[in-house]
Amino acid sequence: MSVASQPAGQAVASGCGAPAGGAPVTAQTGAGSQAIVQGRVTRGGAPLAAGYARLLDAGGEFVAEVPLGEDGGFRFFAAAGEWTLRVLAPGGVFAQRRVSAATGQVSELEVAV
């Protein structure tokens, strides 16, 4: 995969605006008063560091997007309810998972693409 330079000094994979390796997502064991949806994206057992995780509501509408971390990680602070996680990455990589978020809980997803 070739890499191009961004003005801010971040590298991005060509053909995709995703930063190559964002900040790692550390383990979150307690959610307090939040509903957290988090996890990791892997390809062939290795972290997928270039791409995006999107959160869609129950009706399929876009709500939020974060770049994948250098460890393939992502985290959303969501409202309680049913969500769809969509992963997009260079090379036409696409994956989707349904997830339920509950206040005070961390919903973990492992997405292999």
N, C-alpha and C positions, 0 to 999 in steps of 0.2 A: 504494500500500500504506500503510495507516495504521500508526502506531507508538505503542506504549504504554510507560509508564515502569515500570521495575522498582525495587524499594526500594533496591537498590545503586546506582541512577543509570544503569544500563545500559538502553538502549532495546531493545525486542523488537518484532518484526512481529506485528500482531494475528493471532490464530488459530494462533500457533506460539510456543513458548517459546524459540526460537533468538535469541541476541543479534544485534543488527544490527551486523555488522562487528566480529569479534574481532581478535586480534592477527594481523599478516601472517606468513606462513610464508616464511622466507628460504631461499634455495637451499642444499641440503645435498649436497655432492659426494662425501663419503666416509662410509661407514657404520661403519667400524672393525669391532667385533665384534657390531654390531647388524644386524638386518634391518629396513629402513625402507620403509614404504609412504607415499608422499606425492603431492601433486598439487594441481590447481586445478579449481574448478567454475565454469563460465561459462554465461551465458544471453544469446543474441544477441551473442556476442563480448565481453561485459562481465563482470567478476567477479560471482559470486553471493555476496553477503556475509551473507545471512540464511538459515540452514539448518544442517543437521548432516550430518556424514559418520560412518557407522557401519562397523565392521569385524565381519564374521561369519566364523566358522570354516568348515572344509570341510563340516561337517554342517548349516550354516545357523544355528548358535547365535550369539547376540549375545555379543561379546567386549568391544568398546569403542566409545565415541562421543565426538566432539569437535565444537564449534561451528566453522563455516567462518570463516576469517579475513576481514578487510576486503578482502583481495585474492582471496577465494574459496578460499584455501588450506587444506590439512589435512595432518597428519602423524601417523603411527602408528609406534611401535617395536614390531614384531611378531616372533613366532617364525618361523623358516623354515617355508615350506609354502604351501599353496593357501588363498586368502582370497577373500571377496566384499566389495567396497566398496559400500555403499548410501548414496545421497544423498537426504535428505528436506528439503523447504523449503516455505514458505508457498505456498498456491495449489494444493496437491496435487502439487507437483513431486516426482518419484520417478525415480531412475536407479540402475542396478546394473551393476557391472563385476567380472569375475573378474581376480585378480592373483596372481602367484607372488612370494613373498618369499624371498630367499636371504641368509644371513648374510654380512655384508661388502658388501652391495649396497643401492643405493637404487632402489626400483621406483617409477617416475614414472607418474602417470595424469593425463590431461586429460579431464574429463567435461563435455560440452556438454549442457545440458538445455533 
